[in-house]
Each structure stands twice: as structure tokens, then as C-alpha cells.
């Protein structure tokens, strides 16, 4: 990419896209294009086609997706598969039709089987069944990377797929119903501390900024208490879904963005395919894991967040709720071999995230 290249970041307001946008700006790229959902519905094929026809981006980061945590994945299974398939089909198809020089597709390490060997290498894709709770989302992301791979093989495009591990950082989703585990725990712990300390000003300020299922900071104490209780937050006690035993890997979103721009600048599909073809002439598993290669248990994560937030109350784990995949650690050795390594460790990242949450 040249500094004056026209670059479209799909999903530039979200956790992933906003981090990529900031990273591009820091590195001197001056011709960035973004559209909010209100300006461009990526599930609308005709609208996406018009956008590409008018803007003619040279490079595309496909960071837009319909995402959520284990609760949202369980409740909205149809939305997770059809919305993501539509977004991917429309953007990748338009990138091919309008001659985009290079596209980076961002998936997720949930594409790997539930019982995948740990740490998970790219080669374990489609070797056994997926985790049931997020299967629709995973199937959509697998379709996205296969779409990129197939366009490359048939039409000679340069569409590269990367699979980031669990991300967290600025512009994260803190909605208690739909967020991923780490930002949800940060917010729940913040509210649990305020409730335990009787700090209703902090609780009302939080609900005012981010209403919970329509309940905002102007609601009565009884209504707010009832809503907090639905999410396991009570005076002096907080309940966390699952046993706390699953192990998870987390990557600071700005590290992820740096890795994505690094790959876009330095790695082409033909380079990846040259190493992936087998003796039968098949080319597959050309995607790249983006992760840290280290993990911690959910229970350790909860305690780390509690220390960071300053919550000293009781923490309970509700084993009747689903754990999801018990272990999901990436093997980032392919990315390391390309010369990139992460910088921000989890303890420092949580400190940064909580500080951002309090400011935002």
C-alpha cells in the first residue's frame, strides 16, 4: 500500500475496525474511507455495489461483522449466520468486481473445532465438529475465508484471511446482553463494586451512558436493582456464568490492528499458497492466526479484573450455565515467522481498558 492509496475500512466504528483505522492514521495513510451502518448497510448487496462503484477503493479491510458473546450467540443463531454471510458475500464480491488490489478478511479463532489440538494451528480447520454455542457464527467465518481462498484460486485476486483470537480494547461492546466475556466482566465488576459501596451516583452514571435493556440512569433504585440482579450483580456478591475453568487467550485490539496492517503491507496470498499446496495440488489453510500464544482461566481473569477495578466482594461461578469451549489457544507461529509479535500483556491491557471505560 502507498500512503495515498484509497483504503476502505468496513466496520470502522467497531472494536476491530476503529483500531485498524487509528493504526493506519498513525502510520501515515491519508486516504481512508469509512461508512457507518446508517450510511451503508453491508447486508444490502445493491447498496454495497453502488458504494464500490463510486468510491473505487484500492485496498479493503473487512472488519465489519455481527458479533457477540455466548449469550447472544445462543439467542440469535439465525442472525449470526445470515448477517455475517451477507456482509462477507457483498463486500468480497464487490471487491472482485471492482478490481480491489488487496483485501484483508478478519475472521475469528472460533472457526476451529471444539476438540482441536492445543495450541490450534491453521491446519486443524474443518477436522472435527465445532463448538455448538457459536456454530452459526463460526460457519459464516469459515465461509468467508473459503470465499477469499476460492476467488484467489479461480480469479487470481489477492484476498488474505486472518483469524484473531479473543479481542478487547477501546470501542469495545459493553452491553451486558451481547458483549464478549472480558468487557462484560469489566462492566459487571465496576457495577458490583459501586453497588457494594452504595455508590448510586456511579451506577446511575453508568446506566445513563449505556442503558441496560431500556433501563437508564433515571429509573428507580428498585428497577435498577432488579436489572442488575438479572446479570448476577447483587450487593456484596457477583455471579459469573460457567465454572470458571475454561482457558482463554486475549489480544489487545491495537496489537491486532498492528498485525493486520503488517500483513496487508507485507504478505500476499501467493506467498501463503506457495507453502500450503500439498502433493495432490490442493491449496487450503492459507489463513493466518493472530494471537499471543498464552492463556489464562476465566476464574483467573475474573480475579485479575476484580483487582484492577477494586472490587472486594464475593464472586460465585454458576456451573449450571454453559462454559463454551474449554480451551481455545492459538498457535501464532506462522505470524511469528512473518516477523510480527504482540506487545501488550493481559494485565496491562485490562488496566488500559478500564481506564478507557471510565473515560468514555
ChimeraX attribute file (.defattr): number of C-alpha atoms within 10 A of each C-alpha:
attribute: neighborCount
match mode: 1-to-1
recipient: residues
	/A:1	15
	/A:2	11
	/A:3	14
	/A:4	11
	/A:5	14
	/A:6	19
	/A:7	27
	/A:8	23
	/A:9	26
	/A:10	27
	/A:11	23
	/A:12	24
	/A:13	20
	/A:14	18
	/A:15	21
	/A:16	29
	/A:17	24
	/A:18	23
	/A:19	23
	/A:20	27
	/A:21	24
	/A:22	15
	/A:23	20
	/A:24	21
	/A:25	14
	/A:26	10
	/A:27	11
	/A:28	11
	/A:29	18
	/A:30	15
	/A:31	15
	/A:32	19
	/A:33	15
	/A:34	17
	/A:35	16
	/A:36	13
	/A:37	14
	/A:38	7
	/A:39	9
	/A:40	15
	/A:41	14
	/A:42	27
	/A:43	19
	/A:44	13
	/A:45	17
	/A:46	12
	/A:47	15
	/A:48	19
	/A:49	18
	/A:50	13
	/A:51	16
	/A:52	19
	/A:53	14
	/A:54	8
	/A:55	13
	/A:56	17
	/A:57	23
	/A:58	18
	/A:59	22
	/A:60	24
	/A:61	26
	/A:62	23
	/A:63	21
	/A:64	24
	/A:65	23
	/A:66	14
	/A:67	16
	/A:68	20
	/A:69	20
	/A:70	18
	/A:71	19
	/A:72	19
	/A:73	21
	/A:74	16
	/A:75	13
	/A:76	14
	/A:77	15
	/A:78	13
	/A:79	16
	/A:80	24
	/A:81	20
	/A:82	16
	/A:83	17
	/A:84	26
	/A:85	22
	/A:86	16
	/A:87	24
	/A:88	26
	/A:89	18
	/A:90	19
	/A:91	25
	/A:92	21
	/A:93	17
	/A:94	21
	/A:95	25
	/A:96	20
	/A:97	12
	/A:98	15
	/A:99	14
	/A:100	20
	/A:101	15
	/A:102	23
	/A:103	26
	/A:104	24
	/A:105	26
	/A:106	24
	/A:107	27
	/A:108	19
	/A:109	23
	/A:110	22
	/A:111	25
	/A:112	26
	/A:113	22
	/A:114	18
	/A:115	17
	/A:116	20
	/A:117	14
	/A:118	12
	/A:119	14
	/A:120	21
	/A:121	19
	/A:122	22
	/A:123	13
	/A:124	16
	/A:125	19
	/A:126	14
	/A:127	11
	/A:128	12
	/A:129	13
	/A:130	21
	/A:131	18
	/A:132	14
	/A:133	20
	/A:134	23
	/A:135	21
	/A:136	24
	/A:137	29
	/A:138	24
	/A:139	18
	/A:140	22
	/A:141	26
	/A:142	20
	/A:143	18
	/A:144	22
	/A:145	25
	/A:146	17
	/A:147	19
	/A:148	26
	/A:149	24
	/A:150	16
	/A:151	16
	/A:152	18
	/A:153	15
	/A:154	8
	/A:155	9
	/A:156	13
	/A:157	22
	/A:158	21
	/A:159	29
	/A:160	25
	/A:161	28
	/A:162	21
	/A:163	24
	/A:164	26
	/A:165	26
	/A:166	21
	/A:167	22
	/A:168	24
	/A:169	23
	/A:170	20
	/A:171	18
	/A:172	22
	/A:173	20
	/A:174	20
	/A:175	17
	/A:176	22
	/A:177	17
	/A:178	18
	/A:179	19
	/A:180	22
	/A:181	23
	/A:182	24
	/A:183	24
	/A:184	19
	/A:185	20
	/A:186	21
	/A:187	20
	/A:188	22
	/A:189	28
	/A:190	23
	/A:191	26
	/A:192	31
	/A:193	26
	/A:194	21
	/A:195	21
	/A:196	18
	/A:197	14
	/A:198	12
	/A:199	13
	/A:200	15
	/A:201	11
	/A:202	16
	/A:203	20
	/A:204	21
	/A:205	14
	/A:206	20
	/A:207	18
	/A:208	15
	/A:209	11
	/A:210	16
	/A:211	16
	/A:212	18
	/A:213	10
	/A:214	8
	/A:215	15
	/A:216	19
	/A:217	20
	/A:218	13
	/A:219	14
	/A:220	11
	/A:221	13
	/A:222	9
	/A:223	13
	/A:224	19
	/A:225	15
	/A:226	13
	/A:227	15
	/A:228	20
	/A:229	14
	/A:230	10
	/A:231	15
	/A:232	19
	/A:233	23
	/A:234	20
	/A:235	18
	/A:236	16
	/A:237	18
	/A:238	24
	/A:239	18
	/A:240	21
	/A:241	19
	/A:242	18
	/A:243	16
	/A:244	19
	/A:245	16
	/A:246	17
	/A:247	19
	/A:248	20
	/A:249	20
	/A:250	21
	/A:251	24
	/A:252	26
	/A:253	26
	/A:254	23
	/A:255	22
	/A:256	26
	/A:257	23
	/A:258	20
	/A:259	23
	/A:260	24
	/A:261	19
	/A:262	14
	/A:263	20
	/A:264	19
	/A:265	12
	/A:266	11
	/A:267	14
	/A:268	17
	/A:269	20
	/A:270	17
	/A:271	11
	/A:272	18
	/A:273	19
	/A:274	11
	/A:275	12
	/A:276	17
	/A:277	14
	/A:278	11
	/A:279	7
	/A:280	6
	/A:281	8
	/A:282	9
	/A:283	17
	/A:284	19
	/A:285	20
	/A:286	24
	/A:287	26
	/A:288	22
	/A:289	25
	/A:290	30
	/A:291	28
	/A:292	26
	/A:293	19
	/A:294	17
	/A:295	17
	/A:296	16
	/A:297	16
	/A:298	23
	/A:299	19
	/A:300	13
	/A:301	21
	/A:302	19
	/A:303	16
	/A:304	16
	/A:305	23
	/A:306	21
	/A:307	13
	/A:308	19
	/A:309	20
	/A:310	14
	/A:311	22
	/A:312	16
	/A:313	17
	/A:314	12
	/A:315	20
	/A:316	16
	/A:317	16
	/A:318	15
	/A:319	13
	/A:320	9
	/A:321	12
	/A:322	13
	/A:323	18
	/A:324	15
	/A:325	19
	/A:326	16
	/A:327	21
	/A:328	25
	/A:329	25
	/A:330	26
	/A:331	20
	/A:332	24
	/A:333	19
	/A:334	16
	/A:335	17
	/A:336	15
	/A:337	9
	/A:338	12
	/A:339	12
	/A:340	18
	/A:341	19
	/A:342	17
	/A:343	13
	/A:344	16
	/A:345	13
	/A:346	20
	/A:347	12
	/A:348	11
	/A:349	18
	/A:350	23
	/A:351	16
	/A:352	16
	/A:353	20
	/A:354	20
	/A:355	14
	/A:356	14
	/A:357	19
	/A:358	10
	/A:359	7
	/A:360	9
